[in-house]
């Protein structure tokens, strides 16, 4: 069942994997033409292939894709062993021109394009719940902001202006490396097993999207931390700390009423009022109440509660009351955006969340998606007849940079297990 997003959430675009360009016959380039171009003009060959892969026709399909190849064996025989010039990142941010085998170069870029399409086709909501951040550190330290002037209302003549700087609260976001790879054997090429190749490439993109989505949802709900185990989403002062807790003044002093509402199942607008009461009591580093704009807030619910959330936020009037406007409805002062996902049901079918998620959570990318491809000039080909390998890897983690912008509601008095 696809994920649902309602109230302002926009669906991600879908792309199709198809093309009307053939590499070995018909209106496309023949295998002989490919080999001649690669041998005589290696730079032009690389530019032309990359251009065809990136270019889309009027129907939105790529001009060149794995699905457009009719005979993989012909393509392999035409390009294997032919050196072409490519530009690669040496891992330190320096671009270098090197000579590479034409077959893995083309196969690798076809795979990159197909993986991206498959990745984009997976509906996700994680990107709506975090602020993306690039950082190559293994452990990122984020200091809370404070002012050494406290609540000073006036700067006297000759006095220094209070300086805003790092406070005592420090938040840590770690790293989490992950990835998947696929292999194309010599037999798959000889048998022209393109259907199997397309399935594997698509799975590479789909699995990576789902892994990152599940990781993100586990973190923003503090699924593991709520059960007192790593990985906690909140590392405050160097220690893993439960983010959603009913105790006053926890997980920090600025959450004067706690961050969790117990016995608050989502049934009607009064349950949203209870969560809003907690948010209204949150304080900043100067001990002042925080005004959290509900227009930037999200009501995050599992699929099991999506219907109730839609009814509560979609009703203009309070059910059962005469001429009473629903504060959480279309004409009310609140009405946050509603996001839901069936993946949340794997964590809990009753817990729900309200707050400014992007203000509280950071998804840190130590290494963004990286594609590495290998061809026949490798030990894998010598030992196992693997003609082509592709690896998709990433290193990202989600951490909380504060604890006062999102609250959790549960229907009982125990955390989801």
C-alpha atoms as one frame of an Amber mdcrd trajectory, in Angstrom:
protein
   0.000   0.000   0.000   1.526   3.355  -0.972   2.364   5.968   1.573  -0.042
   8.822   2.022   0.593  12.505   2.338  -2.245  14.963   2.773  -2.732  18.670
   3.406  -0.024  20.474   1.441   2.288  17.464   0.968   3.296  17.052  -2.662
   3.877  13.600  -4.203   7.338  12.870  -5.544   7.620  12.494  -9.333   7.770
   9.051 -10.917   9.944   8.140 -13.893   9.660   5.240 -16.309  12.570   3.080
 -17.442  12.245   2.850 -21.203  13.692   4.254 -24.411  13.233   3.998 -28.155
  16.977   4.056 -28.905  18.716   0.802 -29.885  22.430   0.196 -29.608  22.785
  -2.539 -32.187  20.124  -2.136 -34.878  17.292   0.028 -36.100  17.476   3.830
 -35.835  20.139   3.748 -33.069  23.884   3.229 -33.337  25.138  -0.221 -34.316
  27.714  -2.119 -32.241  30.266  -1.438 -34.973  29.495   2.301 -34.872  29.867
   2.303 -31.088  33.253   0.631 -31.237  34.517   2.915 -33.997  33.445   6.034
 -32.118  34.974   4.795 -28.864  38.283   3.940 -30.558  38.628   7.043 -32.729
  37.040   9.679 -30.501  36.957   8.437 -26.872  36.006  11.829 -25.458  33.186
  12.255 -27.965  32.000   8.746 -27.173  31.765   9.485 -23.458  29.969  12.799
 -24.030  27.521  11.237 -26.472  26.642   8.300 -24.218  26.200  10.487 -21.128
  24.103  12.903 -23.140  21.781  10.147 -24.365  21.407   8.759 -20.861  20.481
  12.147 -19.398  18.264  13.277 -22.273  14.579  12.472 -22.151  12.085  12.353
 -24.970   8.692  14.005 -25.056   7.228  11.008 -23.249   9.657  11.529 -20.352
  11.684   8.415 -21.097  15.457   8.402 -21.251  16.918   8.237 -24.744  19.301
   5.527 -23.555  18.621   3.049 -20.737  19.183  -0.578 -19.829  15.761  -1.382
 -21.265  16.700   0.049 -24.654  19.492  -2.473 -25.236  18.451  -5.353 -27.486
  21.603  -7.430 -27.433  23.892  -7.072 -24.452  26.405  -9.488 -25.929  26.883
  -7.285 -28.986  27.382  -4.237 -26.800  29.880  -6.081 -24.632  31.912  -7.371
 -27.576  31.920  -3.924 -29.145  33.116  -2.034 -26.077  35.072  -4.419 -23.845
  38.753  -3.588 -23.888  38.290  -0.225 -25.638  39.796   2.605 -23.530  37.888
   5.885 -23.256  38.618   9.028 -21.296  36.484   9.758 -18.255  36.642  12.197
 -15.374  36.512  10.749 -11.863  36.637  12.058  -8.321  39.713  10.674  -6.536
  37.838  10.626  -3.219  39.481  13.830  -1.988  37.406  16.190  -4.099  39.894
  16.383  -6.982  38.627  15.633 -10.490  41.056  13.597 -12.579  40.937  12.488
 -16.214  41.695   8.777 -16.577  41.357   6.080 -19.218  38.748   3.411 -18.484
  37.208   0.439 -20.254  34.250   1.592 -22.379  31.917  -1.234 -21.339  31.899
  -0.670 -17.558  31.837   3.085 -18.172  28.638   2.808 -20.193  27.137   0.076
 -18.006  27.945   2.080 -14.892  26.247   5.230 -16.111  23.224   3.267 -17.296
  23.035   1.791 -13.810  23.375   5.174 -12.095  20.503   6.585 -14.148  18.280
   3.562 -13.561  19.010   3.509  -9.832  18.114   7.193  -9.570  14.830   6.586
 -11.371  13.985   3.626  -9.149  14.954   5.623  -6.049  12.741   8.565  -7.033
   9.817   6.252  -7.754   9.631   5.101  -4.106   7.195   7.363  -2.190   8.786
   8.721   0.983   8.047  11.352   3.634  11.375  11.322   5.496  12.697  14.326
   3.587   9.733  16.366   4.913  10.714  15.678   8.518  14.373  16.708   8.561
  16.778  19.432   7.561  19.440  18.005   5.230  23.040  18.744   6.121  26.351
  17.796   4.524  29.213  17.094   6.938  32.209  14.800   6.472  32.858  14.402
  10.204  32.229  11.026  11.807  30.683  12.777  14.813  29.090  16.190  14.331
  28.758  18.479  17.345  25.957  21.046  17.352  25.975  23.556  20.177  22.809
  25.166  21.446  22.631  28.937  21.032  22.555  31.259  24.011  23.173  34.897
  24.885  25.496  35.983  27.669  23.223  38.946  28.230  20.477  36.773  29.673
  17.221  38.752  29.793  18.877  42.125  29.573  16.359  44.671  28.286  18.665
  47.628  27.658  22.331  48.265  26.829  23.618  51.254  28.741  25.979  53.906
  27.419  29.496  52.547  27.077  28.405  48.991  27.841  29.228  46.026  25.613
  26.442  44.502  23.616  25.662  40.955  24.801  27.216  38.363  22.553  25.291
  35.452  21.106  27.317  32.244  21.084  27.388  28.555  21.884  25.571  27.451
  24.991  26.250  24.585  27.366  23.864  22.188  25.617  25.681  20.202  22.933
  24.097  17.708  20.555  25.961  14.945  18.745  25.020  13.327  15.440  26.987
  10.206  14.528  27.400   8.418  11.178  25.844   5.302   9.702  27.354   3.716
   6.597  25.233   1.419   4.455  24.986   0.209   0.889  24.156  -2.530  -1.614
  25.796  -3.947  -4.738  24.902  -5.960  -7.811  26.933  -8.162 -10.142  26.479
  -8.977 -13.831  28.125 -12.230 -14.843  29.586 -13.295 -18.172  26.725 -15.812
 -18.513  24.092 -13.090 -18.100  25.744 -11.170 -20.932  25.974 -14.239 -23.179
  22.329 -15.113 -22.522  21.245 -11.486 -22.973  19.497 -11.674 -19.601  18.485
  -8.015 -19.592  15.263  -8.605 -17.667  17.232  -9.929 -14.703  19.687  -7.038
 -14.923  16.880  -4.453 -14.951  15.272  -6.113 -11.920  18.531  -6.030  -9.969
  19.252  -2.417 -10.882  15.738  -1.328  -9.923  16.044  -3.205  -6.628  19.286
  -1.341  -5.904  17.437   1.979  -6.019  14.266   0.782  -4.320  16.022  -0.930
  -1.416  18.259   2.059  -0.744  15.256   4.425  -0.697  13.381   2.163   1.699
  16.383   1.680   3.992  16.887   5.447   4.326  13.156   6.038   4.811  12.869
   3.406   7.540  15.973   4.721   9.277  14.622   8.292   9.204  11.219   7.326
  10.607  12.791   5.249  13.365  14.931   8.193  14.402  12.315  10.977  14.416
  10.013   8.729  16.473  12.972   7.728  18.710  11.810   4.137  18.388  14.965
   2.609  19.848  15.773   5.385  22.303  12.248   5.220  23.697  13.059   1.681
  24.754  16.374   2.749  26.327  18.693   1.368  23.664  20.905   2.745  20.940
  20.620   4.313  18.517  19.066   7.242  20.368  18.099  10.148  18.138  19.040
  12.567  20.932  22.619  12.620  22.190  22.730  15.442  24.696  26.038  16.253
  26.368  27.612  13.187  24.792  25.086  10.704  26.180  22.163   8.952  24.550
  18.973  10.398  26.025  15.325   9.409  25.653  13.672  12.123  23.566  10.002
  11.569  24.355   9.360  11.336  28.086   6.466  12.349  30.343   8.637  13.584
  33.225   8.579  17.363  33.778  11.882  19.000  32.876  12.979  16.040  30.744
  14.895  15.380  28.586  16.101  18.883  29.513  15.082  21.770  31.707  13.545
  23.708  28.818  10.837  21.046  28.375   9.041  22.159  31.524   6.117  19.748
  31.019   8.013  16.929  29.346   7.790  15.893  25.687   5.210  13.106  25.810
   1.466  12.965  26.434   0.275   9.640  27.787  -3.253   8.258  27.492  -3.813
  10.610  24.562  -5.058   8.475  21.686  -5.958  10.461  18.571  -9.759  10.603
  18.640 -10.819  14.244  18.315  -9.571  17.827  18.477  -9.125  17.736  22.265
  -6.244  15.293  21.846  -4.511  17.791  19.580  -5.183  20.452  22.225  -3.349
  18.303  24.791  -0.302  18.033  22.533  -0.410  21.751  21.788  -0.381  22.496
  25.531   2.971  20.751  25.809   4.393  22.667  22.835   3.193  25.962  24.296
   5.136  25.275  27.471   8.506  24.802  25.768  11.225  27.378  26.427  14.306
  28.645  24.623  17.825  29.047  26.038  16.860  32.344  27.708  13.954  30.743
  29.545  11.367  32.379  27.284   8.369  30.528  25.889   8.732  29.553  22.228
   6.136  30.592  19.695   5.985  27.631  17.323   4.065  28.522  14.124   1.524
  25.772  13.476   1.775  26.561   9.750   5.209  24.931   9.859   4.144  22.013
  12.000   3.320  18.487  10.941   0.885  16.000  12.393   2.696  12.696  11.825
   0.550   9.590  12.106   0.735   5.914  11.147  -1.515   4.705   8.358  -3.923
   3.328  10.966  -4.667   6.880  12.173  -4.596   8.663   8.803  -8.386   8.620
   8.431  -8.940  10.106  11.890  -6.283  12.755  11.296  -7.920  13.754   8.022
 -11.368  13.952   9.603 -10.168  16.074  12.526  -8.211  18.521  10.367 -10.782
  18.476   7.558 -13.846  19.406   9.611 -14.655  23.105   9.690 -16.923  22.841
  12.728 -16.649  20.853  15.958 -18.832  17.744  15.595 -21.775  17.771  18.019
 -21.403  21.476  18.862 -23.503  24.291  17.438 -21.617  26.958  15.480 -18.273
  26.123  17.117 -15.347  26.421  14.720 -12.826  23.621  14.848  -9.493  25.261
  15.712  -7.684  22.426  13.891  -9.872  22.577  10.782  -9.668  24.559   7.526
 -11.035  27.743   9.155  -9.270  27.331  12.486  -6.113  28.982  13.760  -4.109
  25.783  13.644  -4.448  22.906  11.132  -0.967  21.456  10.627   0.054  19.462
   7.592  -0.786  15.765   7.917   1.788  13.152   6.915   1.375   9.415   7.212
   3.189   6.270   6.215   2.411   2.574   6.575   6.033   2.129   7.643   5.115
   3.921  10.866   2.627   1.128  11.580   5.588  -1.244  11.946   6.740   0.944
  14.841   3.346   1.692  16.373  -0.230   1.861  15.114  -1.306   4.300  17.832
   1.573   6.712  18.609   1.383  10.076  16.844   3.473  13.250  16.787   2.947
  16.989  16.479   5.566  19.677  15.958   8.089  21.475  13.819  10.123  18.482
  12.695  12.586  20.260  10.401  13.527  22.605  13.224  14.362  19.702  15.528
  15.848  16.975  13.317  18.911  16.977  11.064  19.678  14.280   8.510  23.425
  14.436   8.181  25.139  13.092   5.078  28.766  12.223   5.712  28.836  10.668
   2.275  26.026  11.091  -0.195  25.129   8.376  -2.667  28.281   6.987  -4.204
  28.397   4.740  -7.241  31.429   2.561  -7.907  31.652   0.337 -10.961  34.134
  -2.358 -11.943  34.661  -4.135 -15.261  36.483  -7.125 -16.631  39.951  -5.927
 -15.626  39.370  -7.088 -12.055  40.071 -10.066  -9.825  36.330 -10.776  -9.631
  36.264 -11.449 -13.361  39.293 -13.712 -13.063  37.848 -15.741 -10.185  34.075
 -15.684 -10.786  33.365 -14.512 -14.360  31.809 -11.312 -13.002  31.922  -8.899
 -15.933  30.432  -5.888 -14.187  29.758  -4.834 -10.606  28.062  -1.736  -9.235
  27.955  -0.557  -5.652  25.646   2.058  -4.215  26.701   3.271  -0.800  25.776
   6.109   1.502  26.553   7.363   4.983  23.779   9.270   6.702  22.344   9.587
  10.183  19.450  11.483  11.715  19.915  13.318  14.993  18.035  15.797  17.144
  19.546  19.256  17.542  16.957  20.211  20.163  14.112  18.630  22.124  11.433
  21.311  22.403   9.820  21.391  18.947   8.080  17.994  18.644   5.909  16.086
  21.126   4.714  12.496  21.128   1.282  11.214  22.129   0.601   7.588  23.051
  -2.693   5.882  23.822  -1.486   4.206  27.033   1.334   4.786  29.508   4.068
   2.639  27.931   6.241   3.395  24.927   5.840   1.492  21.647   8.093  -1.592
  21.811
